Amino acid sequence: MTTSREQQTVPDTTRDPLLTGLRQENAQLRQAVDSHAMVDQAIGVLIAVHRLPPAAGFEVLREVSQHTNVKLHTVAETVIDWALGQPMPDPVGQELNAAVRRRTPDPEATEATEQVE
C-alpha cells in the first residue's frame, strides 16, 4: 500500500459550463412548477366561485393577463389572494369580471361575479 502526499485538486465546479447550465435549468423548472401550481389553484377558485369549467377558468386567467398586461402567474396570485380576503386591484378585477361574464350564461353566476369588486 502506497500513500501519496500529493494533494489532489478538486475540480472547480463553479466554472464548469455544463454544471452551470444544469443549475439554471433546475431553477427554471422549479419556478415553472411553482407557477403552474399557482395557476391551478386560481383556476380552482374560479371553478368554485363562478362555477366555470376548468378550461374556461384557464381562458379567463389568460384573457385577464393579456388585457391587463400582467403576467399569468401574477394574475393567478392576485386571484388566490382575493380568495383569501385581499382586495382585488381594479384593472385585474374589472377584466376578471368581464371575462367571467363572457363565459357565464347563468345569471346567478353573473351576480357572484359582480361581488369580486
N, C-alpha and C positions, 0 to 999 in steps of 0.2 A: 504494500500500500504506500503510495507516494502522496505527499501533500505538496501543494503548490502555494507558495507565498505570493504569487502574483494576484493582484486584485482583478477580479472580473468586473468589467464595466457593465452596468445595467443600461440597456438601450433607453435613450431619451424618447419616451413615447409622446411627449407633448409636441414633438416636431414631426411625428410620423403622419403623413397626409392621409393615409388610409384610416388610421385611428381617429384623427380629427374629423374626417368625413362621417365616420360611423357615429361619433358622438353627436354631431349636428343632426344627422338623420334621426337618431334616437330621440333627441329633444323635440324635433318637429313632429315625430309620430306621437309622442306623449301629449303635445299641445293639440294635435288633431283629435286624439281620443277624448281629451277633456272637453274640447269644443263640441264634439259630436254628442257627448253625454248631455251637455247643457242644452243643445238644440232639441234633443229627445225629451228632456224634461219640460221645456217650453211648449213643445207640441202636446205633451200630456196636459198641461194647464189649459191650452186652447180646446182640447178634446173635452175636458171636464167642465169648463166654464161655458163654452159656446156650443157644445155638442157637435163639433166638427169631426169628420173622418180624419184619420192621421195624415193622409196625403194632402187634404185641404189645409190642415194645420201647418204643414211644411210650406205650402204655397203662400199662406198668409205671412209667415215669417219672412219668406223670400221677397215677397212684394213690399213689405214694410221696409226691409233692408234696402231694396232698390230705390224706393220712393223717398226715403229719408237720407240716403247716402250714409247709412250706418252699417257697419259690418254685421253679418248674420249672427255671429256668436254674441255680439253686443246687444242686438235686439232680443235674442233669446234670454240673455242675462237680465235685461230690463223686464221682460215678461215674468220671469221667475221672481224677481224682486217685487214686482207688483203683486203677485200671488201671495207673497209673504208680508204684504202690508205697506210696501213703499209706494210713494206716488208715481204715477206714470208720467214721464215727460210729455209735453204737449205734442211735438211733431210725431213721436212714435205712437202715442195714444190715438191721435186723430187718424193716422194711417192704418193702425190696427183696427179701429172701428170700421173704417171704410172697407178694408179687405175682408173682414168678417161678414159685413153686410152683403158684400158681393157673393158670398158663398153660403148664405143662410136664407133659405126660402121661408123658414119658420118664423112668424112674427114674435113668438115668445122668446126665441133665441136672440132676436134683434134687440129686444128690451134688455136682456142681460148684457149685450154688447155695449149699450149706452152707459152702463154702470162702470165701465173701465175708466172713464174720465174722472 
